[in-house]
Amino acid sequence: LRIATYNVHSCFGTDRKLDPARIAAVIAECEADIVALQEVDVARARSGGIDQAQTIASHLQMMSHFHPALHLEEERYGDALLTALPTRLVKADGLPSRGEPRGALWVEVPVEAIKLQIFVTHLGLLGAERVRQTEALIGPGWLGAPMPEGSRVLLAGDLNAIARSASYRMVARRLRDVQVEAGGRPRPTFPSRLPLLRIDHMFVGEGIRVHRAFVHDSPLARRASDHLPLCADLEIG
């Protein structure tokens, strides 16, 4: 399977144009089977009131699961998972937050006899807040929860955390970073026009082999959002 994680910046590009179809075109370039999205708007006035998760999914002939970390009356903003594969929503909930509300999404994707458990999140900007959110994520309500037999675990998202940060190290003690696992020099994802920071991550647990990991940096991707997509080719064994 090819998995991608992508912070879409509410579909506003580096040229300040609002264009969900352009985001969908970047994802199509990635040729991903499963896509984790962050900073997705649903029914927000600033982005035309549309359901961005559903709009992007429709362009790609996929289905979407969406969790609003931020909910202001009818306006929502949060994370999504898109795929054409069968899915089961396990959990969508908030994470401990002091600033902007943050949350996570847990979706099960059956792959033959294997149940792939995918966790999508977007962590906070402050280090102490990220540590609390990471503690919750690796705790009994999320990654530490009992898993069905035959499960494999994947965590993807914008962690707002570089590799030497405390929250990154907490996750890396439990799961494997796909860019590190793939070998070679890990690539940054932000900002998209001149990437300097590696804050978008994908981690895998036992029973998943990483064949390749890459940052998709096409000309279109550099314009479509302020982040670049991170992709990984995985063998689910």
N, C-alpha and C positions, 0 to 999 in steps of 0.2 A: 504494500500500500504506500502511496505517497500522501503524507500529511503536511499541511501548511498551517502556520499561525501568522496572523496579520492584524496589526492595529490600523484600522481604516480611517481614523481621525474624522468620524462622522461624514465620510465621503467628500470632505473638503481637501483639495489637492494643494501642493506647494504653490500652484498658480492661483490659489484662492477660489477656484471653480468648484461648485458642488456637482458631483457626477457619479452616482452609484453605478451606472453602466460601465464607467471607466474602471472602477474597483473590480467589477465582475470580469472585465476583460483582462486585468492583471492576474486574477485568480485562474482564469482560463489559460493564460500563458504558463502558469505553474503546473497545470495538468494534475492538480491534487484530487485525491479521492475523498478526503475529509479536510475541512477547513475550520480552524478556530479563529473567530473574529473578536476584536475588542473595539471599544468606542463606537458602538452602533446606536444610531438614533431610531426611535419609533415614535411617530406622532409628535415630533418636536417642531415648533414653529420655525426655528432657525434653519431647518433642513427640508422645509416644504411640507411637513406633516405626514410624510410617507413612512411606511414600515420598511426600513432599509434592509433588515435581515431577510424579509420575504422578497423584496425587490431583487436583491443580489442573487438569492437562491433561485428565483424564477429565471433570471438570465442564464443561469448555469444548469437549469433543469435539475435542481436539487431541492431537498426539504430543509427547513431550518428549525432549530430550537433556540429560543432567546430568553435571557434572564435580565430584567432591569435592575441593575444595582442602584440606580437613581430613578425615583418615581415622583414627579411633581404634577399632581392632578392627572391629566391625560398624557403628559409628556414622559417618555421613558428613554433610558440610556444605559447600555450595558454590554454584555457579551453574548456571543452566539456560536452555534456549531452548525455547519452546513455539510450535507452529504447526500448522495443518491442511494446510499446503502441503507438497509433496515436499521432502525434505531429504537432505543427505549430511554426515555428521560428518567433518570434515577433521582436526581436532586437538583434544585436551583435555589440558592439562598444567599444571604448577605454574609460578609466577613466583618470582623471587628474593625470599625473605622472611626476615626476622630475627625478627619477632614472630609474630603469627598467620599461618599459611600462607595464601597467596593463589594464585589460578590464573586460567586463561582457557579459553574454549571457542570454537572456530572451526567454524561450520556453513555449508555452501553451500546456498542456496535458489535453484533454477532458476526464473526468471520469464521465460517465453517464451524468447527467444534469449539473454537475459542471465543470468549467474550471479552472484547476490548473495552476497557473502562477508561474513558477519556474525560479529563478534568480541564476545564477552560477557565482562566482567571485573568484579572488585571489588578495588580497590587498598587498600593498607595505610593505617594512621593516621599514620605518621611520614613527614615530608617527604622525608628522604633515601631511605627505603625505597621510597616512591612513585616517585621519580626512577629508581631502579634497575629497578623493575618496568615503568615506562613505556619506558625504554631497551630492555628486552627486548621489549615489545609492538610497538614500531615497528621492531625489528630484523629480521634475516633469517629468524628462526624463526616470525614471526607476520605483521604487516602488511607487512614488507619482503620477504616470500617471493615467489617467482615465482607469478603468478596465471594461471589459465586465460584464454584469449582471451574477450573479452566480459564480463569480471568488473567488478563494482561493489562498493565497499567501504563497510562501515558498522561503527562501533565504538559499543557501548552499555554502560552500567553505572554503578555507584556508584564514582566515582573518588576519593571522599573529598578532592576538590580544588576549591577555589574558582578563579575565573577568573584571579586574579593569581598563582596558585601556579606553581612551576616545572614540575610535571608536566603541568598543564593547558596551559601555553604550548608545551610540547614537542609535544603532540598537535595543538594548534591551528595550528602551523606546517605540519603535514602534511595535516590534514583540516579540514572546516568544521563549526562548532558549529551544530546545527539551530536553536537558539533565537535565536542571533545572525543566522543566515541568513534566518529567517522575518520579521525586523524586529520592532519594538516592544521593550518592556523585558523582558529575560529574567526568568523567575520562579523563585524558590527552591522546593526540594522537601523540605527537612528543617528542623526536625521537623514532622510532618504537621499537628499542631494549630495551630501558629503558625509557618509556614515562614519561616526566616531565612537559610538557607544554600543556595546552588546547587551541590550536590556530585554530583547525578545528571545524567549527560550523555549526549548522542548526537551523534556526529560522522559526516559522510559525505564520500566522495571524489568524484572527477570522474564525471560522467554521472548524478548523482542531483540532482533538483531538489526543494527544500523548499517545499511549498505552505503548510504550517501547522505550528506547534509549540505545544503547550500542556501545562500541568500540570493533571492531573485532580484536582480538589479537592472532590469531592462529600462530603456528610456521612458516607457509608459509608467513603470512602477515608481520611478523617481519623481514623476509629476502627480500621481494619483493620490498619494498620502504622504504624511511626514515620516512614516516608517516604511521599511521594506519587508516583504514577506520572507519568513524563514521556512524552508521546506526540508523534509527528510523522507528518504525511501527506506521503508522498514519491512523486515520479514517477521511476520507474527507466527512464532513456532510453538 
